[in-house]
Amino acid sequence: MGGLPTRAGRGDRLWGRWPGSRERDLKDIAIYKLARIEQAVDSLSRAIDRLELAALERAPLDPEHSAAEEALRREIEDLKADYENLRTVSQAVSTRLDSAIGRVRAVLET
């Protein structure tokens, strides 16, 4: 074994570390990981900014792009209107079905 410290009989000392050093090591690791995450977030943010800038610079140069975008916006608005109409109709149908079920139950109970 040649003098390597072990846990047995040595308190918190393990492999030459003194009490409290493990907590410091874990704290240092956590700080390092947090710094790496912050760097990644910053890098991602810069990449998104570059993509948005490229899209804005390109859009005015492509008139078909603007026309296609406007057509998609109109289609989205039409779909939203259709959705609202369907939602209104489904609520009305649900109310009428509940009423019909109530009448059928009343007839069956008599």
Backbone torsions as a table, in degrees:
resi	resn	phi	psi	omega
1	MET	NA	-26.5	168.7
2	GLY	56.1	38.7	170.6
3	GLY	84.8	7.3	176.1
4	LEU	-73.0	128.3	179.6
5	PRO	-66.0	144.1	176.4
6	THR	-124.3	171.2	-178.8
7	ARG	-69.5	-37.2	-175.0
8	ALA	-63.4	121.0	174.5
9	GLY	75.3	8.1	-176.9
10	ARG	-122.2	15.0	179.5
11	GLY	68.3	-133.4	-179.0
12	ASP	-88.8	-0.5	-177.9
13	ARG	-74.3	127.1	-179.3
14	LEU	-141.5	122.5	179.3
15	TRP	53.7	41.8	173.2
16	GLY	85.6	3.7	178.5
17	ARG	-94.4	147.0	-179.4
18	TRP	-99.3	163.0	-179.8
19	PRO	-52.0	137.1	179.2
20	GLY	90.4	-18.0	-177.8
21	SER	-71.1	-30.0	178.7
22	ARG	-64.6	-42.4	178.8
23	GLU	-63.1	-41.0	177.4
24	ARG	-63.9	-41.1	179.0
25	ASP	-62.1	-45.3	179.4
26	LEU	-63.7	-39.2	178.2
27	LYS	-64.6	-43.2	178.4
28	ASP	-62.3	-40.6	178.4
29	ILE	-64.2	-44.0	-180.0
30	ALA	-63.0	-42.6	178.7
31	ILE	-63.8	-42.3	179.1
32	TYR	-61.7	-46.0	-179.6
33	LYS	-64.1	-41.2	178.7
34	LEU	-62.8	-41.4	178.2
35	ALA	-63.2	-40.2	178.6
36	ARG	-65.2	-40.2	178.1
37	ILE	-64.3	-43.9	178.7
38	GLU	-61.8	-39.5	177.1
39	GLN	-62.9	-42.3	-179.7
40	ALA	-65.2	-41.1	178.5
41	VAL	-64.0	-44.0	178.0
42	ASP	-61.4	-43.2	179.0
43	SER	-62.3	-43.6	178.2
44	LEU	-63.2	-42.6	178.9
45	SER	-61.1	-43.8	178.3
46	ARG	-64.1	-39.3	179.1
47	ALA	-64.8	-41.5	178.3
48	ILE	-64.0	-42.8	177.9
49	ASP	-59.1	-42.3	179.0
50	ARG	-64.7	-40.6	178.4
51	LEU	-64.8	-42.8	178.7
52	GLU	-63.6	-41.7	178.9
53	LEU	-63.3	-42.9	178.9
54	ALA	-63.1	-40.0	179.5
55	ALA	-65.6	-41.9	179.5
56	LEU	-66.7	-37.9	179.3
57	GLU	-68.8	-33.5	-176.5
58	ARG	-80.1	-36.1	-173.6
59	ALA	-54.9	-48.4	-178.1
60	PRO	-66.5	-21.7	-178.8
61	LEU	-78.7	-15.6	-174.3
62	ASP	-118.5	93.2	-178.1
63	PRO	-63.3	-30.4	177.8
64	GLU	-64.8	-34.5	179.3
65	HIS	-62.0	-45.3	179.9
66	SER	-63.1	-42.5	179.4
67	ALA	-65.2	-42.7	179.4
68	ALA	-65.4	-39.4	179.1
69	GLU	-64.0	-42.4	178.9
70	GLU	-65.0	-39.7	177.6
71	ALA	-62.9	-40.5	178.1
72	LEU	-65.7	-39.3	177.6
73	ARG	-61.9	-43.7	178.3
74	ARG	-62.6	-42.9	-179.9
75	GLU	-63.1	-40.2	177.7
76	ILE	-62.8	-43.5	178.4
77	GLU	-63.1	-40.7	176.8
78	ASP	-62.5	-42.3	179.5
79	LEU	-65.9	-38.5	176.5
80	LYS	-62.7	-42.0	178.5
81	ALA	-63.9	-43.3	177.0
82	ASP	-60.2	-41.4	180.0
83	TYR	-61.4	-47.0	-180.0
84	GLU	-61.7	-40.7	177.0
85	ASN	-61.9	-45.1	179.6
86	LEU	-64.5	-37.7	178.9
87	ARG	-64.5	-42.2	178.9
88	THR	-63.9	-45.7	179.7
89	VAL	-63.8	-43.1	-178.3
90	SER	-65.3	-35.7	176.3
91	GLN	-65.0	-41.4	178.3
92	ALA	-64.1	-43.5	179.3
93	VAL	-63.5	-42.4	179.8
94	SER	-61.1	-42.9	178.8
95	THR	-63.1	-43.8	-179.7
96	ARG	-67.0	-38.8	177.6
97	LEU	-63.8	-43.3	178.3
98	ASP	-59.5	-40.9	179.0
99	SER	-64.8	-44.7	179.7
100	ALA	-64.1	-41.2	178.7
101	ILE	-63.2	-40.5	177.9
102	GLY	-61.3	-41.8	179.4
103	ARG	-66.6	-42.0	179.6
104	VAL	-62.6	-43.3	178.1
105	ARG	-61.2	-41.8	179.4
106	ALA	-62.2	-41.0	179.1
107	VAL	-66.4	-42.4	-178.5
108	LEU	-66.8	-30.7	-177.3
109	GLU	-78.8	-16.2	-179.2
110	THR	-89.0	NA	NA
